Amino acid sequence: MPNTKSQEKRDRQGIKRALKNKALKTRIKSNKKKLAVDVENKNIDAAGADLSLYFKSLDKAAKKSAISKNFVSNKKSKAAKLLNSLKQEK
């Protein structure tokens, strides 16, 4: 139990922020799965479109401090390598 009104408010704010962060992270994961499915099916055009959506969701989450910038750069690099490997095969 919080002892002060300010702590009650901080608790409420923390709950709201946690929900927003969870939504951002869920969007990132779903976009990553879409990209993986397109790469698995060797659909380059759809994979390119999904890659841009994946990058957009990563950047939005980093901007709102839900995830770190280093995490974003790591995931972007791996996704780009995945798509480039698909292009190299053809």
C-alpha positions as CSV (number, residue, x, y, z in Angstrom):
1,M,0.0,0.0,0.0
2,P,1.4,3.4,-0.9
3,N,1.8,5.8,1.9
4,T,1.4,9.1,0.0
5,K,-0.8,10.5,-2.7
6,S,2.2,11.0,-4.9
7,Q,3.1,7.3,-4.7
8,E,-0.5,6.4,-5.6
9,K,-0.2,8.5,-8.7
10,R,3.2,7.0,-9.6
11,D,1.6,3.5,-9.3
12,R,-1.2,4.5,-11.6
13,Q,1.2,6.0,-14.1
14,G,3.3,2.9,-14.0
15,I,0.4,0.6,-14.8
16,K,-0.6,2.8,-17.8
17,R,3.0,2.8,-19.1
18,A,3.4,-0.9,-18.7
19,L,0.2,-1.5,-20.8
20,K,1.5,0.9,-23.5
21,N,4.9,-0.8,-23.5
22,K,3.4,-4.2,-23.8
23,A,1.3,-3.1,-26.8
24,L,4.4,-1.8,-28.5
25,K,6.4,-4.9,-27.8
26,T,3.5,-7.1,-29.0
27,R,3.3,-5.2,-32.3
28,I,7.1,-5.7,-32.8
29,K,6.8,-9.4,-32.3
30,S,3.8,-9.8,-34.7
31,N,5.6,-7.7,-37.4
32,K,8.7,-9.9,-36.9
33,K,6.6,-13.1,-37.3
34,K,5.1,-11.7,-40.5
35,L,8.5,-11.0,-41.9
36,A,9.7,-14.5,-41.0
37,V,6.8,-16.1,-42.8
38,D,7.4,-14.0,-45.9
39,V,11.1,-14.9,-45.9
40,E,10.3,-18.6,-45.3
41,N,7.9,-18.5,-48.3
42,K,10.6,-16.6,-50.3
43,N,8.2,-13.8,-51.1
44,I,10.7,-10.9,-51.6
45,D,8.1,-8.1,-52.3
46,A,6.0,-8.8,-49.2
47,A,9.1,-9.3,-47.1
48,G,10.3,-5.9,-48.1
49,A,7.0,-4.3,-47.1
50,D,7.0,-6.2,-43.8
51,L,10.6,-5.2,-43.2
52,S,9.7,-1.5,-43.3
53,L,6.7,-2.1,-40.9
54,Y,9.0,-4.0,-38.6
55,F,11.5,-1.1,-38.6
56,K,8.8,1.4,-38.1
57,S,7.5,-0.4,-35.0
58,L,11.0,-0.8,-33.6
59,D,11.6,2.9,-34.0
60,K,8.4,3.9,-32.4
61,A,9.0,1.7,-29.4
62,A,12.5,3.1,-29.0
63,K,11.2,6.7,-29.3
64,K,8.8,6.0,-26.5
65,S,11.6,4.3,-24.4
66,A,9.8,1.0,-24.3
67,I,13.0,-0.7,-25.7
68,S,16.6,0.5,-25.9
69,K,18.3,1.9,-29.0
70,N,20.9,-0.9,-29.0
71,F,18.2,-3.5,-29.0
72,V,16.6,-1.7,-32.1
73,S,19.9,-1.6,-34.0
74,N,20.6,-5.2,-33.2
75,K,17.1,-6.3,-34.4
76,K,17.3,-4.1,-37.5
77,S,20.6,-5.6,-38.5
78,K,19.5,-9.2,-38.1
79,A,16.3,-8.5,-40.1
80,A,18.2,-6.8,-42.9
81,K,20.6,-9.7,-43.1
82,L,17.7,-12.1,-43.3
83,L,16.2,-10.2,-46.2
84,N,19.5,-9.8,-48.0
85,S,20.2,-13.6,-47.7
86,L,16.8,-14.2,-49.4
87,K,17.8,-11.8,-52.2
88,Q,21.2,-13.5,-52.5
89,E,19.6,-16.9,-53.1
90,K,17.8,-15.7,-56.2
